């Protein structure tokens, strides 16, 4: 059973703003974002966490990308 994501038109304004930023950055809104939107506070926190991790200069961007891809492979993530 899959959880249906929150549609843009059904989302509260704060979630719509996050959707718009994702659309601008990625060209789409990822499914995990729409599912997490069922709990707007959680979506806001995870979005901010992702931004902090992405913006960190401690680990070089290429290595972060490789680590993310490897973690997704290990978890069997289809994304």
Backbone bond lengths (Angstrom), bond angles and torsions (degrees), N, CA, C in turn:
res aa  C-N    CA-C-N  psi(-1)  N-CA   C-N-CA  omega(-1)  CA-C   N-CA-C  phi
1 X - - - 1.450 - - 1.526 108.81 -
2 X 1.297 117.11 129.51 1.464 122.44 178.68 1.519 109.37 -103.77
3 X 1.306 115.03 145.54 1.462 120.52 176.57 1.524 107.47 -87.15
4 X 1.324 115.97 127.08 1.462 120.56 179.06 1.523 108.70 -75.27
5 X 1.317 115.68 134.52 1.456 120.90 178.77 1.523 111.76 -71.88
6 X 1.318 115.32 165.80 1.465 122.22 177.86 1.526 108.10 -83.18
7 X 1.326 116.58 123.74 1.462 121.79 177.25 1.520 110.21 -69.52
8 X 1.324 115.64 151.30 1.461 121.42 -179.27 1.533 111.22 -52.98
9 X 1.319 117.18 -46.76 1.457 121.35 -177.33 1.520 114.12 -65.47
10 X 1.315 117.03 -22.73 1.470 122.44 -179.68 1.529 112.21 -93.92
11 X 1.316 115.95 -10.76 1.471 120.60 -173.78 1.524 111.48 -81.56
12 X 1.338 116.60 146.27 1.468 119.47 174.46 1.533 109.71 -66.91
13 X 1.328 117.85 160.59 1.471 121.67 -176.29 1.533 114.60 -52.45
14 X 1.324 118.19 -40.24 1.469 120.15 -179.33 1.530 110.80 -64.12
15 X 1.321 116.95 -37.36 1.467 121.22 178.50 1.525 109.64 -71.91
16 X 1.315 117.23 -39.74 1.470 120.36 177.22 1.532 110.97 -58.51
17 X 1.322 115.59 -38.36 1.472 120.07 178.03 1.534 110.71 -63.09
18 X 1.316 116.91 -42.94 1.467 121.14 178.08 1.525 109.83 -64.66
19 X 1.327 117.58 -40.94 1.464 121.51 177.31 1.529 110.17 -60.06
20 X 1.330 117.00 -43.86 1.459 121.22 -178.60 1.529 111.26 -64.02
21 X 1.335 116.40 -39.70 1.472 119.60 177.71 1.520 111.03 -65.77
22 X 1.338 116.76 -40.46 1.467 120.53 178.10 1.522 110.34 -64.34
23 X 1.309 116.48 -43.45 1.467 121.46 179.25 1.531 110.48 -59.96
24 X 1.314 115.50 -42.84 1.467 120.05 -179.48 1.535 111.06 -67.23
25 X 1.324 116.71 -41.84 1.464 120.91 -176.22 1.528 112.87 -78.09
26 X 1.332 116.82 -37.37 1.462 120.57 -171.32 1.529 114.09 -113.40
27 X 1.329 116.18 -12.75 1.459 119.74 -176.22 1.514 113.20 84.30
28 X 1.316 116.84 1.00 1.471 123.26 179.00 1.523 108.87 -166.18
29 X 1.313 115.64 169.87 1.464 120.64 174.68 1.532 106.34 -105.81
30 X 1.333 118.13 115.70 1.465 120.43 -178.69 1.530 112.38 -61.74
31 X 1.317 115.42 147.29 1.471 120.97 179.43 1.526 113.42 -54.83
32 X 1.348 119.28 -43.56 1.466 117.96 179.30 1.535 112.36 -59.06
33 X 1.322 116.93 -30.67 1.468 120.17 178.41 1.522 110.04 -67.49
34 X 1.326 117.12 -44.31 1.468 119.84 -178.31 1.528 111.79 -68.40
35 X 1.327 116.37 -30.86 1.472 119.17 177.97 1.527 110.11 -74.43
36 X 1.316 116.68 -42.72 1.464 120.27 179.10 1.522 110.93 -64.19
37 X 1.326 117.06 -23.01 1.470 121.44 -179.93 1.524 113.12 -63.63
38 X 1.319 118.21 -11.99 1.474 120.19 174.24 1.527 110.53 -62.76
39 X 1.337 116.04 -23.62 1.467 122.02 176.87 1.541 105.88 -124.36
40 X 1.337 117.36 86.67 1.467 120.72 -173.50 1.526 114.88 -53.66
41 X 1.325 117.69 -37.08 1.471 119.35 178.73 1.528 110.90 -63.95
42 X 1.317 116.66 -40.12 1.465 120.95 177.85 1.527 110.21 -65.75
43 X 1.323 117.60 -41.90 1.458 120.78 177.77 1.523 111.01 -60.38
44 X 1.318 116.97 -43.76 1.470 120.76 179.78 1.529 110.73 -61.66
45 X 1.326 116.93 -44.22 1.467 120.94 -178.49 1.530 110.95 -67.14
46 X 1.334 117.62 -44.46 1.463 119.40 -178.82 1.530 111.22 -69.05
47 X 1.317 116.66 -33.74 1.466 120.14 176.45 1.528 110.34 -64.85
48 X 1.324 116.13 -43.93 1.467 120.23 178.17 1.525 111.48 -65.67
49 X 1.319 117.02 -40.35 1.463 120.53 177.63 1.526 110.25 -60.57
50 X 1.325 116.40 -45.42 1.463 120.21 178.21 1.516 112.08 -59.95
51 X 1.329 116.34 -39.63 1.467 120.69 179.22 1.527 111.12 -65.61
52 X 1.322 116.72 -40.18 1.470 120.45 179.11 1.527 110.39 -66.27
53 X 1.312 116.93 -43.61 1.461 120.65 179.19 1.531 109.95 -63.98
54 X 1.314 116.60 -46.00 1.470 120.70 -179.93 1.526 111.83 -62.96
55 X 1.323 116.57 -36.69 1.451 120.93 -177.26 1.512 115.14 -82.60
56 X 1.322 117.00 -9.81 1.455 120.56 -179.34 1.524 110.81 -65.51
57 X 1.313 116.13 140.82 1.471 121.95 -179.92 1.534 111.72 -103.79
58 X 1.329 117.53 3.62 1.460 120.98 -177.37 1.528 111.55 -67.38
59 X 1.333 115.73 -41.84 1.459 120.91 178.71 1.524 107.45 -111.96
60 X 1.327 117.16 135.99 1.462 119.95 -177.10 1.543 110.26 -65.26
61 X 1.325 117.31 144.08 1.473 121.75 -174.50 1.531 114.18 -53.60
62 X 1.302 117.68 -40.46 1.467 120.31 -179.58 1.526 110.90 -62.01
63 X 1.310 117.48 -41.72 1.458 121.47 179.72 1.531 110.44 -67.12
64 X 1.344 117.28 -38.64 1.475 120.24 176.73 1.523 110.59 -60.58
65 X 1.330 115.87 -42.50 1.465 120.02 179.56 1.520 110.73 -63.93
66 X 1.311 117.04 -45.49 1.461 120.41 178.78 1.532 111.46 -61.91
67 X 1.318 116.78 -41.47 1.469 120.45 179.12 1.529 110.61 -64.47
68 X 1.329 116.91 -40.46 1.471 120.84 178.46 1.520 111.04 -63.52
69 X 1.324 116.04 -44.91 1.465 120.01 179.51 1.523 111.43 -63.09
70 X 1.315 116.19 -42.53 1.470 119.27 -179.89 1.521 111.64 -66.29
71 X 1.314 116.94 -41.18 1.465 120.37 177.53 1.533 110.53 -61.77
72 X 1.334 116.61 -40.90 1.465 120.33 178.51 1.531 110.86 -64.38
73 X 1.339 116.41 -40.67 1.477 119.98 177.08 1.525 110.58 -61.26
74 X 1.311 116.58 -47.01 1.454 121.48 -177.84 1.523 112.12 -62.83
75 X 1.337 116.41 -32.38 1.457 121.08 -179.80 1.526 111.98 -85.56
76 X 1.335 116.20 -6.91 1.465 119.48 -179.23 1.519 112.59 75.16
77 X 1.315 116.36 25.72 1.466 121.63 -177.91 1.517 110.62 -70.96
78 X 1.344 118.09 128.75 1.458 120.06 -179.85 1.521 114.34 -80.66
79 X 1.329 118.52 -2.38 1.460 121.34 -175.29 1.504 110.16 -79.81
